[in-house]
């Protein structure tokens, strides 16, 4: 992938995570993790690969939360899949 494609994929992931962070039906700790992942993805002082890795790490911490609604888990898994394609 080229940098332009990486930027597009990161923006796609941010959009998904932003919807999760705004959803009041999602537990607060999961919304907070989504916001932290967004912040990691928007940190332009880091390379695309580092940003994606940080966000994946944050999301992996919450993926097995028993309070997570099923549709939210699906969205997070989709986001992780998008981010896993980004490499330095």
Order of alpha helices (4+ residues) and beta strands (2+ residues): alpha-alpha-alpha-alpha
